[in-house]
Amino acid sequence: MADIHIIDSIKLSHKGLCTLDETNKWIRLHKQQGDLDGACAIYSLVMAMLCKGLLAEDDTKVYNRPDRRTDKGKLLYQFFNERGMIRDGYSYITLAKEINESAFGIKAMRKNPRTNDGRIGLISDYIYDDTPVIISVAFPDEDEKEGAHALLAIGIEVDSDETITKILCLDPGHPSPKYSSWNCFIDVSKEMKSDYPFYCVSEDGHYKVRLDDMLIIDKE
C-alpha cells in the first residue's frame, strides 16, 4: 500500500489549496501562469516563498506595486517588474545568485546531484523536512530540441518497501488543484533507458522528462 507525505505548511479546504502567508493568514497557494507576469521559475519561486511564510498575499497581486523602500519590495520589483517575462527561462544559477545578493534575508541553494537516485533522494529529504523544492524538468519539444519547465515539489508517494514512486508537484502551467494537494506528478517508479527516463503526468496527459537542477528557498 502506498503512503503519501505532503509538507506540513499546506492544507486543502473549501477555498482550495492553502498555506499560511507572512501575516499568518490562510491564503490560496497555487499560482497559474496568467495570475502573475513571469516565467514558470518565478511562479514556482513565489509559491515556495509563500509556503515558507516569506510573502503576504498582497505581495503576489500583480497590480500592487512593491514598496522599493523595503528589502522585500526591492526583490519583488526586480523579479516582477524588471525580470518578469523571460522567454528562454530563468537559469537557477542566476536566480540563486540574485536572491542571495538581495538584502531581504532569504537564501537560495541550487542543487544538482549527478544521478537520478541522488536527485530523487534529495527531493525526498527536503519534503520530509517540510521544505518545498523548486525543480526543473527537461523534455523533448516538437522541434527535436529540448525544453525546460519549473515545478514546485510539495510531496512524495512511497510504496510498501519505502521506495519513492512519485514526486507530487504544483505546476504553474495548469489550473489549481481542487481535490488534492498537487496538480501533476512525476512517476519515478520505473527508470526508462532514455534521455528522458520519467513521465510527468497531469490532467492534460503525460510527457517524458528528465530531472535537472533544483532550488531550495529558506530564511537566513
KEPATOR-408864 format. One record per residue: residue in one letter; chain; x, y, z of N, C-alpha, C, O in turn. Coordinates in nm, 3 decimals. Layout:
 code unit      nu      nv      nw     cau     cav     caw      cu      cv      cw      ou      ov      ow
    A    A       X       Y       Z       X       Y       Z       X       Y       Z       X       Y       Z
...
//
This chain:
 code unit      nu      nv      nw     cau     cav     caw      cu      cv      cw      ou      ov      ow
    M    A   0.084  -0.120   0.000   0.000   0.000   0.000   0.088   0.125   0.000   0.185   0.133   0.075
    A    A   0.053   0.221  -0.084   0.133   0.343  -0.096   0.102   0.440   0.017  -0.011   0.450   0.064
    D    A   0.205   0.512   0.061   0.191   0.620   0.157   0.227   0.751   0.091   0.315   0.755   0.005
    I    A   0.161   0.857   0.132   0.186   0.990   0.076   0.229   1.083   0.188   0.168   1.087   0.295
    H    A   0.334   1.158   0.162   0.378   1.260   0.258   0.376   1.396   0.190   0.439   1.416   0.086
    I    A   0.304   1.490   0.250   0.291   1.627   0.198   0.351   1.722   0.301   0.336   1.699   0.421
    I    A   0.418   1.827   0.258   0.475   1.923   0.351   0.365   1.980   0.442   0.251   1.997   0.399
    D    A   0.400   2.009   0.566   0.301   2.048   0.667   0.242   2.187   0.648   0.137   2.218   0.704
    S    A   0.308   2.271   0.569   0.266   2.411   0.561   0.149   2.434   0.467   0.106   2.549   0.450
    I    A   0.094   2.329   0.407  -0.020   2.347   0.316  -0.136   2.260   0.362  -0.117   2.159   0.431
    K    A  -0.257   2.300   0.323  -0.375   2.221   0.355  -0.483   2.246   0.250  -0.488   2.351   0.187
    L    A  -0.569   2.146   0.232  -0.686   2.160   0.146  -0.805   2.207   0.228  -0.829   2.160   0.339
    S    A  -0.879   2.302   0.172  -1.001   2.348   0.237  -1.104   2.378   0.129  -1.080   2.353   0.011
    H    A  -1.220   2.431   0.171  -1.323   2.466   0.073  -1.276   2.578  -0.019  -1.334   2.600  -0.125
    K    A  -1.169   2.649   0.021  -1.114   2.755  -0.062  -1.013   2.702  -0.163  -0.969   2.776  -0.252
    G    A  -0.975   2.576  -0.151  -0.873   2.518  -0.237  -0.749   2.485  -0.157  -0.755   2.465  -0.036
    L    A  -0.636   2.480  -0.225  -0.509   2.451  -0.159  -0.455   2.579  -0.098  -0.436   2.679  -0.167
    C    A  -0.431   2.577   0.033  -0.395   2.699   0.106  -0.265   2.681   0.184  -0.222   2.570   0.214
    T    A  -0.204   2.794   0.217  -0.087   2.798   0.303  -0.095   2.923   0.390  -0.166   3.018   0.357
    L    A  -0.021   2.923   0.500  -0.015   3.041   0.586   0.086   3.140   0.529   0.202   3.105   0.508
    D    A   0.042   3.264   0.505   0.134   3.362   0.449   0.210   3.433   0.561   0.202   3.394   0.677
    E    A   0.283   3.536   0.524   0.368   3.609   0.618   0.289   3.670   0.734   0.344   3.690   0.842
    T    A   0.161   3.700   0.711   0.076   3.761   0.812  -0.001   3.657   0.893  -0.090   3.691   0.972
    N    A   0.034   3.528   0.873  -0.032   3.417   0.942  -0.177   3.400   0.899  -0.262   3.359   0.978
    K    A  -0.205   3.433   0.774  -0.338   3.421   0.717  -0.337   3.307   0.615  -0.245   3.295   0.534
    W    A  -0.441   3.222   0.620  -0.452   3.113   0.522  -0.496   3.171   0.387  -0.602   3.233   0.377
    I    A  -0.414   3.149   0.285  -0.443   3.204   0.152  -0.427   3.095   0.047  -0.365   2.992   0.073
    R    A  -0.481   3.119  -0.070  -0.464   3.027  -0.183  -0.317   3.023  -0.222  -0.252   3.126  -0.236
    L    A  -0.266   2.902  -0.240  -0.124   2.886  -0.268  -0.090   2.884  -0.416   0.001   2.954  -0.459
    H    A  -0.162   2.806  -0.492  -0.120   2.783  -0.631  -0.131   2.909  -0.716  -0.230   2.982  -0.710
    K    A  -0.026   2.933  -0.795  -0.024   3.045  -0.888  -0.011   2.990  -1.029   0.085   2.921  -1.062
    Q    A  -0.112   3.021  -1.112  -0.109   2.974  -1.251  -0.058   3.085  -1.341  -0.086   3.203  -1.319
    Q    A   0.017   3.046  -1.442   0.068   3.146  -1.536  -0.049   3.226  -1.593  -0.141   3.169  -1.651
    G    A  -0.043   3.356  -1.575  -0.154   3.446  -1.603  -0.194   3.520  -1.476  -0.240   3.634  -1.484
    D    A  -0.176   3.457  -1.359  -0.200   3.525  -1.231  -0.093   3.630  -1.207  -0.121   3.740  -1.159
    L    A   0.030   3.594  -1.240   0.144   3.683  -1.227   0.210   3.694  -1.364   0.189   3.609  -1.450
    D    A   0.288   3.799  -1.384   0.362   3.813  -1.507   0.502   3.757  -1.484   0.579   3.814  -1.407
    G    A   0.537   3.648  -1.549   0.670   3.595  -1.526   0.690   3.456  -1.581   0.595   3.391  -1.625
    A    A   0.814   3.412  -1.577   0.849   3.279  -1.621   0.805   3.176  -1.517   0.778   3.212  -1.402
    C    A   0.798   3.049  -1.558   0.749   2.945  -1.467   0.836   2.934  -1.342   0.785   2.899  -1.236
    A    A   0.965   2.963  -1.353   1.052   2.958  -1.235   1.012   3.062  -1.131   1.021   3.036  -1.011
    I    A   0.966   3.179  -1.177   0.923   3.284  -1.084   0.794   3.243  -1.014   0.777   3.268  -0.894
    Y    A   0.702   3.181  -1.088   0.579   3.131  -1.026   0.611   3.029  -0.917   0.557   3.034  -0.807
    S    A   0.701   2.936  -0.950   0.739   2.833  -0.853   0.811   2.896  -0.734   0.792   2.852  -0.620
    L    A   0.893   2.997  -0.759   0.962   3.068  -0.651   0.862   3.134  -0.558   0.876   3.124  -0.436
    V    A   0.762   3.201  -0.612   0.661   3.269  -0.531   0.586   3.168  -0.444   0.563   3.193  -0.326
    M    A   0.549   3.053  -0.503   0.479   2.952  -0.425   0.567   2.898  -0.313   0.519   2.875  -0.202
    A    A   0.696   2.877  -0.342   0.788   2.829  -0.239   0.801   2.931  -0.126   0.803   2.893  -0.009
    M    A   0.810   3.060  -0.161   0.822   3.163  -0.059   0.694   3.175   0.025   0.701   3.201   0.144
    L    A   0.578   3.154  -0.038   0.453   3.154   0.038   0.451   3.037   0.137   0.409   3.054   0.251
    C    A   0.495   2.919   0.091   0.498   2.802   0.180   0.587   2.826   0.301   0.560   2.774   0.409
    K    A   0.693   2.903   0.284   0.787   2.930   0.393   0.748   3.053   0.473   0.822   3.093   0.563
    G    A   0.632   3.113   0.443   0.587   3.230   0.518   0.670   3.354   0.493   0.682   3.439   0.581
    L    A   0.728   3.365   0.373   0.816   3.477   0.341   0.745   3.589   0.266   0.800   3.698   0.249
    L    A   0.623   3.563   0.220   0.545   3.664   0.148   0.404   3.671   0.205   0.355   3.575   0.264
    A    A   0.340   3.785   0.186   0.199   3.802   0.219   0.117   3.794   0.091   0.170   3.810  -0.019
    E    A  -0.011   3.770   0.106  -0.098   3.758  -0.011  -0.090   3.882  -0.100  -0.087   3.870  -0.222
    D    A  -0.088   4.001  -0.039  -0.083   4.124  -0.117   0.043   4.135  -0.203   0.043   4.201  -0.306
    D    A   0.151   4.069  -0.161   0.275   4.074  -0.238   0.261   4.008  -0.374   0.336   4.038  -0.466
    T    A   0.164   3.916  -0.388   0.151   3.839  -0.510   0.046   3.895  -0.606   0.022   3.840  -0.713
    K    A  -0.017   4.005  -0.567  -0.118   4.065  -0.654  -0.048   4.152  -0.758   0.025   4.245  -0.725
    V    A  -0.073   4.119  -0.884   0.006   4.174  -0.993  -0.004   4.326  -1.003   0.090   4.391  -1.049
    Y    A  -0.116   4.384  -0.961  -0.133   4.529  -0.973  -0.086   4.605  -0.850  -0.091   4.728  -0.849
    N    A  -0.040   4.536  -0.749   0.016   4.602  -0.631   0.164   4.627  -0.653   0.242   4.532  -0.666
    R    A   0.203   4.750  -0.657   0.343   4.784  -0.679   0.425   4.757  -0.553   0.390   4.805  -0.446
    P    A   0.534   4.681  -0.565   0.619   4.657  -0.447   0.676   4.788  -0.393   0.710   4.878  -0.470
    D    A   0.685   4.798  -0.262   0.742   4.916  -0.197   0.895   4.903  -0.199   0.953   4.828  -0.120
    R    A   0.958   4.976  -0.290   1.103   4.961  -0.308   1.184   5.027  -0.197   1.307   5.029  -0.203
    R    A   1.116   5.082  -0.096   1.189   5.132   0.020   1.227   5.017   0.114   1.311   5.035   0.203
    T    A   1.166   4.900   0.094   1.194   4.784   0.178   1.279   4.683   0.100   1.280   4.683  -0.023
    D    A   1.350   4.597   0.175   1.432   4.494   0.110   1.345   4.395   0.034   1.381   4.351  -0.076
    K    A   1.231   4.360   0.092   1.140   4.268   0.021   1.086   4.333  -0.105   1.080   4.269  -0.210
    G    A   1.048   4.460  -0.097   0.995   4.530  -0.213   1.096   4.539  -0.326   1.061   4.526  -0.443
    K    A   1.222   4.561  -0.292   1.327   4.567  -0.395   1.340   4.434  -0.467   1.354   4.430  -0.589
    L    A   1.335   4.324  -0.391   1.346   4.192  -0.451   1.226   4.162  -0.540   1.243   4.113  -0.652
    L    A   1.105   4.191  -0.492   0.985   4.166  -0.572   0.983   4.252  -0.697   0.944   4.205  -0.804
    Y    A   1.025   4.377  -0.685   1.028   4.465  -0.802   1.124   4.410  -0.907   1.096   4.414  -1.027
    Q    A   1.237   4.360  -0.861   1.336   4.304  -0.954   1.277   4.188  -1.033   1.296   4.180  -1.154
    F    A   1.206   4.097  -0.965   1.154   3.979  -1.033   1.029   4.009  -1.115   1.016   3.959  -1.227
    F    A   0.936   4.089  -1.060   0.809   4.112  -1.128   0.817   4.222  -1.234   0.756   4.209  -1.340
    N    A   0.890   4.328  -1.206   0.889   4.444  -1.294   1.009   4.449  -1.389   0.995   4.491  -1.504
    E    A   1.125   4.408  -1.341   1.243   4.417  -1.424   1.276   4.287  -1.498   1.326   4.289  -1.610
    R    A   1.246   4.173  -1.432   1.285   4.045  -1.490   1.164   3.954  -1.505   1.178   3.831  -1.500
    G    A   1.048   4.012  -1.522   0.926   3.931  -1.518   0.913   3.828  -1.627   0.900   3.710  -1.598
    M    A   0.915   3.868  -1.751   0.890   3.777  -1.860   1.021   3.740  -1.927   1.080   3.822  -1.998
    I    A   1.066   3.617  -1.905   1.192   3.571  -1.962   1.161   3.459  -2.058   1.126   3.348  -2.018
    R    A   1.172   3.488  -2.186   1.125   3.398  -2.290   1.195   3.262  -2.285   1.131   3.159  -2.303
    D    A   1.325   3.262  -2.261   1.403   3.139  -2.267   1.422   3.073  -2.130   1.506   2.985  -2.115
    G    A   1.343   3.115  -2.031   1.354   3.053  -1.899   1.455   3.123  -1.811   1.530   3.210  -1.855
    Y    A   1.454   3.084  -1.685   1.537   3.150  -1.584   1.636   3.048  -1.530   1.596   2.950  -1.468
    S    A   1.764   3.070  -1.553   1.867   2.981  -1.500   1.861   2.979  -1.348   1.853   3.084  -1.285
    Y    A   1.865   2.860  -1.288   1.863   2.850  -1.144   1.992   2.906  -1.083   1.992   2.952  -0.968
    I    A   2.100   2.902  -1.158   2.225   2.963  -1.111   2.206   3.113  -1.096   2.242   3.171  -0.994
    T    A   2.147   3.175  -1.199   2.122   3.319  -1.196   2.020   3.354  -1.088   2.037   3.451  -1.015
    L    A   1.914   3.274  -1.080   1.809   3.301  -0.983   1.863   3.294  -0.840   1.834   3.381  -0.758
    A    A   1.942   3.191  -0.811   2.000   3.178  -0.677   2.094   3.294  -0.646   2.094   3.346  -0.535
    K    A   2.173   3.333  -0.745   2.267   3.444  -0.727   2.194   3.573  -0.693   2.234   3.645  -0.601
    E    A   2.085   3.603  -0.765   2.012   3.726  -0.743   1.941   3.726  -0.608   1.933   3.829  -0.541
    I    A   1.890   3.610  -0.566   1.825   3.601  -0.435   1.928   3.621  -0.324   1.903   3.696  -0.229
    N    A   2.042   3.555  -0.336   2.145   3.562  -0.231   2.212   3.698  -0.223   2.268   3.734  -0.120
    E    A   2.207   3.774  -0.332   2.265   3.908  -0.331   2.169   4.013  -0.277   2.208   4.126  -0.251
    S    A   2.042   3.974  -0.259   1.944   4.069  -0.206   1.961   4.083  -0.056   2.027   4.001   0.008
    A    A   1.903   4.188  -0.002   1.913   4.213   0.143   1.787   4.170   0.217   1.766   4.208   0.332
    F    A   1.702   4.090   0.151   1.572   4.055   0.208   1.582   3.956   0.323   1.488   3.946   0.402
    G    A   1.692   3.883   0.336   1.706   3.790   0.447   1.664   3.649   0.414   1.627   3.573   0.504
    I    A   1.668   3.612   0.286   1.643   3.474   0.248   1.765   3.421   0.173   1.847   3.498   0.123
    K    A   1.775   3.289   0.168   1.886   3.227   0.097   1.831   3.127  -0.004   1.726   3.067   0.017
    A    A   1.904   3.110  -0.112   1.868   3.013  -0.215   1.984   2.917  -0.233   2.099   2.958  -0.248
    M    A   1.953   2.789  -0.233   2.056   2.687  -0.254   2.022   2.608  -0.380   1.919   2.543  -0.388
    R    A   2.111   2.615  -0.479   2.094   2.537  -0.600   2.162   2.402  -0.580   2.276   2.394  -0.536
    K    A   2.090   2.295  -0.614   2.141   2.160  -0.601   2.128   2.088  -0.736   2.031   2.107  -0.809
    N    A   2.227   2.006  -0.768   2.221   1.929  -0.892   2.298   1.798  -0.877   2.408   1.783  -0.931
    P    A   2.241   1.702  -0.802   2.307   1.572  -0.787   2.333   1.507  -0.923   2.261   1.534  -1.020
    R    A   2.433   1.423  -0.930   2.475   1.366  -1.058   2.385   1.254  -1.108   2.377   1.229  -1.228
    T    A   2.316   1.186  -1.015   2.235   1.071  -1.055   2.087   1.096  -1.027   2.052   1.182  -0.947
    N    A   2.002   1.018  -1.095   1.858   1.030  -1.069   1.824   0.987  -0.928   1.740   1.049  -0.863
    D    A   1.890   0.882  -0.880   1.866   0.841  -0.741   1.904   0.953  -0.644   1.836   0.975  -0.545
    G    A   2.014   1.022  -0.675   2.055   1.134  -0.590   1.954   1.247  -0.593   1.927   1.307  -0.489
    R    A   1.899   1.276  -0.710   1.801   1.383  -0.723   1.672   1.348  -0.649   1.617   1.429  -0.575
    I    A   1.624   1.225  -0.670   1.501   1.181  -0.604   1.519   1.178  -0.453   1.432   1.222  -0.378
    G    A   1.634   1.127  -0.409   1.661   1.120  -0.265   1.669   1.257  -0.201   1.621   1.276  -0.089
    L    A   1.730   1.354  -0.272   1.741   1.489  -0.217   1.605   1.555  -0.205   1.575   1.619  -0.105
    I    A   1.521   1.539  -0.308   1.385   1.593  -0.302   1.310   1.533  -0.183   1.243   1.604  -0.108
    S    A   1.323   1.402  -0.168   1.257   1.333  -0.056   1.304   1.387   0.078   1.223   1.411   0.168
    D    A   1.435   1.407   0.094   1.489   1.457   0.221   1.428   1.592   0.256   1.391   1.616   0.371
    Y    A   1.418   1.680   0.158   1.361   1.814   0.185   1.211   1.806   0.212   1.161   1.877   0.299
    I    A   1.140   1.720   0.140   0.996   1.705   0.164   0.972   1.655   0.307   0.883   1.705   0.376
    Y    A   1.050   1.556   0.351   1.034   1.506   0.488   1.072   1.613   0.590   1.030   1.607   0.705
    D    A   1.153   1.710   0.548   1.188   1.823   0.634   1.088   1.938   0.619   1.111   2.048   0.668
    D    A   0.977   1.910   0.549   0.869   2.007   0.526   0.917   2.131   0.451   0.874   2.243   0.481
    T    A   1.004   2.109   0.355   1.055   2.217   0.271   1.022   2.187   0.125   1.065   2.084   0.073
    P    A   0.946   2.275   0.058   0.918   2.253  -0.084   1.045   2.272  -0.167   1.136   2.343  -0.127
    V    A   1.049   2.208  -0.283   1.166   2.214  -0.370   1.125   2.261  -0.509   1.038   2.201  -0.572
    I    A   1.188   2.367  -0.556   1.167   2.412  -0.693   1.252   2.322  -0.782   1.374   2.323  -0.773
    I    A   1.187   2.246  -0.868   1.261   2.153  -0.953   1.250   2.194  -1.099   1.155   2.262  -1.138
    S    A   1.347   2.153  -1.177   1.347   2.177  -1.320   1.338   2.043  -1.391   1.410   1.949  -1.358
    V    A   1.250   2.035  -1.489   1.242   1.915  -1.572   1.270   1.955  -1.717   1.223   2.058  -1.765
    A    A   1.346   1.871  -1.785   1.374   1.890  -1.927   1.289   1.791  -2.007   1.261   1.681  -1.960
    F    A   1.249   1.831  -2.126   1.165   1.745  -2.209   1.196   1.770  -2.356   1.241   1.880  -2.391
    P    A   1.173   1.673  -2.443   1.194   1.695  -2.586   1.078   1.775  -2.644   0.962   1.743  -2.618
    D    A   1.107   1.879  -2.721   0.998   1.957  -2.779   0.975   1.915  -2.924   1.042   1.826  -2.976
    E    A   0.879   1.980  -2.989   0.837   1.939  -3.122   0.944   1.962  -3.228   0.941   1.898  -3.333
    D    A   1.037   2.051  -3.203   1.143   2.082  -3.300   1.268   1.998  -3.278   1.375   2.030  -3.328
    E    A   1.253   1.889  -3.202   1.363   1.799  -3.171   1.475   1.871  -3.096   1.592   1.834  -3.105
    K    A   1.436   1.973  -3.022   1.529   2.042  -2.934   1.493   2.001  -2.791   1.432   1.896  -2.771
    E    A   1.530   2.081  -2.694   1.498   2.048  -2.555   1.434   2.167  -2.487   1.485   2.278  -2.493
    G    A   1.322   2.142  -2.422   1.257   2.245  -2.344   1.279   2.220  -2.196   1.329   2.115  -2.156
    A    A   1.241   2.318  -2.115   1.254   2.305  -1.970   1.135   2.372  -1.903   1.076   2.466  -1.956
    H    A   1.101   2.320  -1.786   0.986   2.373  -1.712   1.015   2.364  -1.563   1.081   2.272  -1.517
    A    A   0.964   2.461  -1.488   0.982   2.464  -1.342   0.854   2.420  -1.272   0.745   2.463  -1.308
    L    A   0.870   2.335  -1.173   0.760   2.286  -1.091   0.797   2.303  -0.944   0.914   2.318  -0.911
    L    A   0.698   2.300  -0.857   0.725   2.302  -0.713   0.686   2.168  -0.653   0.569   2.133  -0.650
    A    A   0.786   2.092  -0.605   0.760   1.964  -0.541   0.713   1.988  -0.398   0.780   2.055  -0.319
    I    A   0.596   1.932  -0.365   0.539   1.953  -0.231   0.510   1.821  -0.159   0.463   1.822  -0.046
    G    A   0.537   1.709  -0.225   0.508   1.581  -0.162   0.570   1.465  -0.237   0.620   1.481  -0.348
    I    A   0.566   1.347  -0.175   0.613   1.225  -0.240   0.517   1.111  -0.206   0.445   1.115  -0.107
    E    A   0.519   1.010  -0.292   0.450   0.885  -0.267   0.554   0.775  -0.255   0.646   0.767  -0.336
    V    A   0.540   0.690  -0.154   0.631   0.577  -0.136   0.550   0.449  -0.128   0.437   0.449  -0.080
    D    A   0.610   0.337  -0.176   0.540   0.210  -0.171   0.570   0.138  -0.040   0.634   0.193   0.049
    S    A   0.523   0.015  -0.029   0.537  -0.060   0.096   0.683  -0.091   0.129   0.715  -0.121   0.244
    D    A   0.771  -0.085   0.029   0.915  -0.107   0.052   0.990   0.023   0.078   1.113   0.024   0.080
    E    A   0.915   0.133   0.099   0.974   0.265   0.123   1.050   0.318   0.002   1.138   0.403   0.014
    T    A   1.013   0.267  -0.115   1.071   0.317  -0.241   0.986   0.434  -0.292   0.864   0.424  -0.297
    I    A   1.050   0.543  -0.328   0.977   0.659  -0.379   0.925   0.629  -0.519   1.001   0.592  -0.608
    T    A   0.795   0.644  -0.537   0.733   0.612  -0.666   0.684   0.735  -0.741   0.676   0.733  -0.864
    K    A   0.652   0.841  -0.670   0.603   0.962  -0.735   0.652   1.086  -0.661   0.663   1.087  -0.539
    I    A   0.681   1.191  -0.738   0.708   1.324  -0.683   0.586   1.409  -0.713   0.552   1.430  -0.830
    L    A   0.520   1.457  -0.611   0.393   1.529  -0.624   0.423   1.679  -0.633   0.493   1.734  -0.549
    C    A   0.368   1.744  -0.735   0.411   1.881  -0.768   0.293   1.974  -0.793   0.181   1.933  -0.821
    L    A   0.324   2.102  -0.781   0.237   2.209  -0.828   0.298   2.265  -0.956   0.412   2.311  -0.958
    D    A   0.219   2.260  -1.063   0.264   2.307  -1.194   0.197   2.441  -1.223   0.075   2.448  -1.230
    P    A   0.277   2.549  -1.239   0.216   2.680  -1.267   0.153   2.688  -1.406   0.084   2.785  -1.437
    G    A   0.175   2.587  -1.489   0.118   2.587  -1.623  -0.020   2.525  -1.630  -0.080   2.522  -1.738
    H    A  -0.072   2.475  -1.518  -0.202   2.408  -1.516  -0.292   2.470  -1.410  -0.243   2.538  -1.319
    P    A  -0.423   2.448  -1.421  -0.516   2.505  -1.321  -0.487   2.455  -1.180  -0.425   2.351  -1.161
    S    A  -0.534   2.531  -1.083  -0.513   2.496  -0.942  -0.583   2.365  -0.908  -0.691   2.337  -0.959
    P    A  -0.521   2.283  -0.821  -0.586   2.157  -0.781  -0.708   2.185  -0.693  -0.709   2.280  -0.615
    K    A  -0.809   2.100  -0.706  -0.932   2.118  -0.628  -0.954   2.005  -0.528  -1.014   2.026  -0.423
    Y    A  -0.905   1.886  -0.560  -0.936   1.769  -0.477  -0.811   1.705  -0.418  -0.821   1.605  -0.347
    S    A  -0.695   1.759  -0.447  -0.570   1.704  -0.395  -0.474   1.820  -0.372  -0.504   1.934  -0.405
    S    A  -0.358   1.788  -0.315  -0.259   1.892  -0.287  -0.165   1.914  -0.405  -0.073   1.996  -0.394
    W    A  -0.184   1.846  -0.514  -0.096   1.859  -0.631  -0.181   1.859  -0.758  -0.294   1.809  -0.759
    N    A  -0.126   1.915  -0.864  -0.196   1.910  -0.994  -0.114   1.839  -1.101  -0.153   1.836  -1.217
    C    A   0.001   1.783  -1.061   0.076   1.696  -1.151   0.171   1.612  -1.066   0.195   1.643  -0.949
    F    A   0.223   1.507  -1.125   0.324   1.428  -1.056   0.424   1.372  -1.156   0.395   1.356  -1.274
    I    A   0.542   1.342  -1.104   0.645   1.277  -1.185   0.654   1.133  -1.138   0.683   1.106  -1.022
    D    A   0.629   1.040  -1.230   0.633   0.898  -1.199   0.777   0.849  -1.205   0.835   0.837  -1.313
    V    A   0.835   0.822  -1.088   0.973   0.776  -1.082   0.980   0.630  -1.037   1.084   0.583  -0.991
    S    A   0.867   0.558  -1.050   0.862   0.419  -1.005   0.947   0.328  -1.092   0.993   0.223  -1.048
    K    A   0.969   0.369  -1.218   1.050   0.291  -1.309   1.132   0.386  -1.395   1.077   0.478  -1.456
    E    A   1.262   0.363  -1.401   1.351   0.450  -1.480   1.371   0.388  -1.618   1.430   0.280  -1.630
    M    A   1.323   0.456  -1.719   1.336   0.406  -1.856   1.477   0.434  -1.909   1.543   0.528  -1.865
    K    A   1.521   0.352  -2.003   1.651   0.373  -2.068   1.633   0.478  -2.177   1.608   0.446  -2.293
    S    A   1.645   0.602  -2.136   1.616   0.714  -2.225   1.681   0.839  -2.169   1.713   0.845  -2.050
    D    A   1.701   0.939  -2.255   1.748   1.069  -2.206   1.642   1.133  -2.117   1.672   1.224  -2.039
    Y    A   1.518   1.087  -2.130   1.406   1.138  -2.052   1.339   1.017  -1.986   1.242   0.963  -2.038
    P    A   1.391   0.976  -1.870   1.355   0.844  -1.815   1.226   0.837  -1.735   1.186   0.729  -1.693
    F    A   1.158   0.951  -1.713   1.038   0.951  -1.630   0.922   1.017  -1.705   0.942   1.083  -1.808
    Y    A   0.801   0.998  -1.652   0.683   1.064  -1.708   0.633   1.170  -1.611   0.625   1.147  -1.490
    C    A   0.600   1.286  -1.665   0.529   1.390  -1.590   0.382   1.380  -1.632   0.350   1.383  -1.750
    V    A   0.294   1.368  -1.534   0.152   1.340  -1.559   0.066   1.450  -1.500   0.082   1.489  -1.385
    S    A  -0.027   1.501  -1.581  -0.125   1.600  -1.535  -0.259   1.567  -1.598  -0.272   1.468  -1.670
    E    A  -0.359   1.650  -1.572  -0.491   1.623  -1.628  -0.493   1.634  -1.780  -0.585   1.584  -1.845
    D    A  -0.392   1.700  -1.837  -0.387   1.715  -1.982  -0.315   1.601  -2.053  -0.311   1.597  -2.176
    G    A  -0.257   1.509  -1.977  -0.185   1.399  -2.039  -0.052   1.374  -1.971  -0.036   1.402  -1.853
    H    A   0.043   1.323  -2.046   0.174   1.293  -1.990   0.281   1.316  -2.096   0.254   1.312  -2.216
    Y    A   0.404   1.340  -2.050   0.517   1.356  -2.140   0.644   1.314  -2.068   0.652   1.316  -1.946
    K    A   0.743   1.274  -2.147   0.869   1.227  -2.090   0.952   1.344  -2.040   0.957   1.450  -2.102
    V    A   1.019   1.323  -1.925   1.101   1.429  -1.867   1.229   1.371  -1.808   1.241   1.251  -1.783
    R    A   1.322   1.461  -1.786   1.443   1.432  -1.710   1.449   1.529  -1.593   1.422   1.648  -1.609
    L    A   1.485   1.480  -1.476   1.503   1.567  -1.360   1.635   1.641  -1.374   1.739   1.579  -1.399
    D    A   1.632   1.771  -1.358   1.754   1.852  -1.366   1.781   1.918  -1.230   1.751   1.861  -1.125
    D    A   1.837   2.039  -1.234   1.874   2.103  -1.108   1.752   2.150  -1.030   1.641   2.153  -1.082
    M    A   1.776   2.186  -0.905   1.667   2.226  -0.817   1.713   2.340  -0.727   1.832   2.365  -0.711
    L    A   1.615   2.408  -0.669   1.640   2.526  -0.589   1.562   2.516  -0.460   1.443   2.483  -0.461
    I    A   1.627   2.545  -0.349   1.562   2.543  -0.218   1.569   2.683  -0.158   1.676   2.745  -0.153
    I    A   1.455   2.733  -0.112   1.445   2.868  -0.055   1.419   2.857   0.094   1.335   2.777   0.138
    D    A   1.491   2.936   0.173   1.468   2.933   0.317   1.510   3.068   0.376   1.572   3.150   0.309
    K    A   1.475   3.088   0.501   1.518   3.207   0.573   1.666   3.195   0.607   1.716   3.084   0.628
    E    A   1.735   3.308   0.614   1.876   3.306   0.652   1.890   3.271   0.800   2.002   3.265   0.851
//
